[in-house]
Amino acid sequence: DALEALNFADKVLVLGLTPNRGDMLNMLGVAIEAAAVFNRPLKPLTYQLLNYRTEDNTNKIKCSKEKNDLEVIIDSPLCQAYYGQIIKNIEIKPSPWWLVSRLIAFGIRPINNVVDITNYILALFGQPLHAFDYDKLGKTILVRNAFNKEKMTTLDDVQRELQTNDLVITDGKKPVAIAGVMGGLDTEITYETKNVVIEAAVFTPEAIRQTSTRLGLRSDSSIRFEKGVDLNRTRLALEYTCYLMQELAGGEVLSDYAFAGTKEIKPVKIEITSQEVSKLLGIAIEKDEIIAILRRLGFEVATNAETLVVFVPNRRPDVKIKVDLIEEIGRVHGYDKLPETLPHNITRGGLTDVQVRRRKIKNVLNGLGLNEIYTYSLISEKMNTYFLNNNDVENISLLMPLSVDHKFLRRSLLPGMIEYVRYCYSHKIKNISCFETGKVFYQSDGYKEEEHLGLVMTNLYASTLWKGESENVDFYLLKGVMETLFEKLDISVEYRPLVFPINGLHPKMSASIFFGDKNIGFIGAVHPKFAQENDLDRIFLAEINLTDILSTPLKMIQYADFNRVPSVERDIAIVVPRSTPVGDILSTIKKLDKTLLSNADIFDIYTGDKVAADEKSVAIKLAFSSNQTLTDDIVNEKVRKILKALAEKFNAVLRS
C-alpha cells in the first residue's frame, strides 16, 4: 500500500545524541556504534566499479582519459583540505526511488539526481559535498577569507554581506559559495547543467559555526562542519560520489582530481592498562575483552607488555584522554553489568585536620574583628601582575573572556580584595578590616591551584566599639593580627626581609613570612604609587599560601600543671647592626634554652642618638620558670649564655 511504498510503515530508530558525538550524524557512524554495542560484524561498504585510480586497485572507477584542468588554491588557515573533482556529460534527471526513499527517511527533500547524490553522501558518510556548474565556475577555485562587506547571492536568492572572518569559495575573483554553509546562485546546478565540479572539503568547525550563526543559515552541512568532519574519510566519500554519478547521472569522471591541503591526520595515541580500567569502573574486565570492545568501536589497539596502545580514529575527536577511553569501554561493556555495592569503609565522624584548621582561621579572624569577603577569580592582565609571591610561573587566560577585565585567573587574592576596598571607598566606607580564603591559579608543568589567605586593613581598627576606642591601622597592628592567628593555629613562622621585590608592595615597609625554610607569603603596606593610581589611602595587607599550613597535622593538646613557684624575669638590651632581623634574634634565644626559658619577647627597639647610625638597640624580656625555686645564680648563668651566643652570631653588645 501507500504507507509501505513511502516507507512510512518502516520502523524508525530514534537516537538521542550528545553534542560531542558528531561522528553519529551519519549512517556509517550509527552502523559502527550499533555493531559495537550489539557485538555484530560491520559490513564493509562495497561497490563494483570499473577502472579505479587508487594505488591499491581494489575497486575501480571508469575514468575519462581527459586530464583535470582545475586548480585549487587554499589561502586561509580555516580550510584544512579541499578536493575538486570534475565530472562531465552528466544528465540531470529525477533520482531513482531507492535513493528518494532513503533521503525521505533521513528527512532530506529530493531535488534531482546530482543534488540528491551529494545529500545521500552527507547522510551516509557525514561528509558535506557541494556541486558547482563547471561551465559557470571556470578553471580556478580559490579558498580565502571574505573581504569586509563583500557581497554575494546565495542559493536562496538572498544577497549576503560578508565579514573578514567568513570563509568563502571563489572562482579566483568573486565568491561562489560560503564555505560549509551555502552555495552561490551563480554556479547552481540546473537541468541545463552538463559538467559539474564536486567539492569535498574540511573546514575549521569554529569558523563555520560563527558564520552560520551570524547569517542565520543552519543547514545539514553546516551542522556537520560545526561538529567536525573526518578528514581521513573525505576522499572515500568523494570516490563513492563519483561511482554514484556514473551510475545515476551517466557522468564521465576525469582521471585525476584537484587537491590542496592535508590528506591525512595521524590518530591520537593513548596508552592505558587493564588495571586502570578496572580501578575506575570498579569491576574487573579482562584485557582481551577490553581490546575486543575498542576494536569493535573502530579503535586500533597494539599491545605492549601490560600496556595497551590505542590509536583513536580521527572521527572521534571527543576521545582525548584515558578516562574518555574508559568511558567507551564501560558504555559498551554495559553499565547495567556494574554490581551494586555499598561502601566498604565507613567514614568516621568529625572534621578532618584540614577542615578544623580552615574553620579556626575564619573563627580567629572573625573574633579579631575582620569580616570575610568573597571576590571574583577572574581579573585583568594588569592587576594579575601585582602582589605575586612567585614569579617563576605563568598566567592562565580564558580563550573566550566576556571582557578584558575578566580574562585571567587570579594568581593572588589581593587584587580582587583591593577592588573591594575601592568599591567601599566609593560608598564612603573608609574603615575596612577584611580577609578572604580562596584558590589562586597558575601554570607550571600543567595547571595548578593553591589555597591562599589574604588580609586587608585600612584607616581605623575599631576592636572595642563598646568603649568608643579605635586604633590607627599600621604594619605592627596587622602583624599582631597575623601573630595571633599563627599562635591559635599552633604554627611558628619567621618574618624576614623580602626575598625579592613584589610589585605593588612598599619595599621599605614589608616582610616575607617563612614557615620553616619555605617562603609562604608576605606582609606590608601597599606602594604609595599604587595607592595613588587607584585612589586609595595607605593600606596594609598580607597574603599567605595555606597549602603547607593546612596539611600540617594537628598536635595533641597536652596540659601541664601551673608552676608552684613564680617565674623570674630579666630585661636585657643589646646593640646589634641595624640590618639584623629581630626574628632571628628571638629564634636563636628560644633554640638555645628549652628547659628553663619559658618566653622571650621584644618590647623596645631604639635607633636614636645614643647608638651608632648603623646600629640599633633591641630590648628583650626573658622569662624563666621551673617547678623549683630559681636562684639568681642559675638565672644569671642562663642570661650570660644567651648574651654570649648573641655576641657570637650577631656581634651583639650588651647595652649599658
Number of C-alpha atoms within 10 A of each C-alpha: 7 8 9 9 11 15 14 13 11 11 7 8 6 6 9 6 11 8 8 13 16 23 25 21 21 19 18 18 19 15 16 19 19 17 16 21 16 10 14 12 12 14 9 7 7 8 12 11 17 12 15 18 16 12 7 8 10 11 15 17 23 18 20 16 11 11 13 18 13 18 17 20 18 19 11 15 13 21 23 17 18 24 21 25 24 26 26 21 14 21 18 19 14 17 19 12 11 8 17 22 19 16 18 14 15 15 10 16 13 19 14 18 22 26 18 20 26 24 25 26 20 20 22 17 23 29 29 26 24 23 22 26 20 21 13 16 18 16 15 16 23 20 26 23 24 22 15 12 11 13 15 22 19 21 16 10 11 11 13 14 14 21 15 13 16 20 28 26 23 22 19 18 10 14 26 27 26 25 29 30 25 21 23 21 18 18 22 20 21 14 9 10 19 18 21 26 22 23 20 23 26 26 23 18 19 13 18 28 20 14 22 21 12 12 12 9 14 16 13 17 21 23 20 24 27 20 20 25 25 22 22 18 16 23 17 13 20 23 18 19 21 25 22 21 22 20 11 19 24 16 24 21 26 20 19 19 20 18 19 17 16 13 15 15 11 10 17 15 15 16 16 19 17 19 16 14 23 16 11 13 16 12 14 14 17 12 17 9 13 22 20 16 20 21 14 22 22 17 19 16 19 13 14 10 7 11 14 18 16 22 18 23 19 21 21 20 18 15 20 13 13 15 14 12 21 20 16 16 22 22 13 19 17 11 12 9 9 13 9 7 7 7 7 6 6 7 7 7 6 8 10 12 14 16 12 14 21 16 11 15 18 19 13 17 20 15 11 16 16 22 16 15 12 13 17 15 19 19 23 17 18 11 19 21 17 17 23 20 22 15 9 8 13 14 16 17 17 12 8 8 12 9 9 14 13 17 20 23 21 27 30 31 29 25 24 20 22 19 16 18 23 18 12 14 16 11 9 9 11 17 17 22 25 21 24 22 22 17 19 18 20 22 14 11 8 6 11 13 13 14 17 20 21 23 25 24 26 22 17 16 22 19 15 11 9 7 8 8 11 12 12 12 20 20 18 12 15 23 18 11 17 17 16 15 19 16 12 13 19 11 14 11 20 19 20 18 16 20 12 11 13 19 15 19 27 19 17 11 16 24 23 21 24 17 17 11 9 10 20 21 24 26 27 25 25 23 20 16 13 17 17 11 8 12 12 18 16 17 22 27 27 28 26 24 23 20 13 12 17 17 11 13 12 15 9 6 6 5 6 6 6 9 12 11 12 14 17 18 15 13 14 15 21 19 23 25 15 15 10 16 15 18 15 15 20 18 13 15 21 17 9 14 14 10 10 17 22 16 15 19 13 17 11 11 15 14 15 11 7 10 14 14 11 10 17 20 23 22 18 20 15 19 17 21 20 17 13 11 14 16 9 10 9 12 18 12 11 17 19 11 14 16 19 15 17 20 16 10 11 15 15 21 16 15 13 7
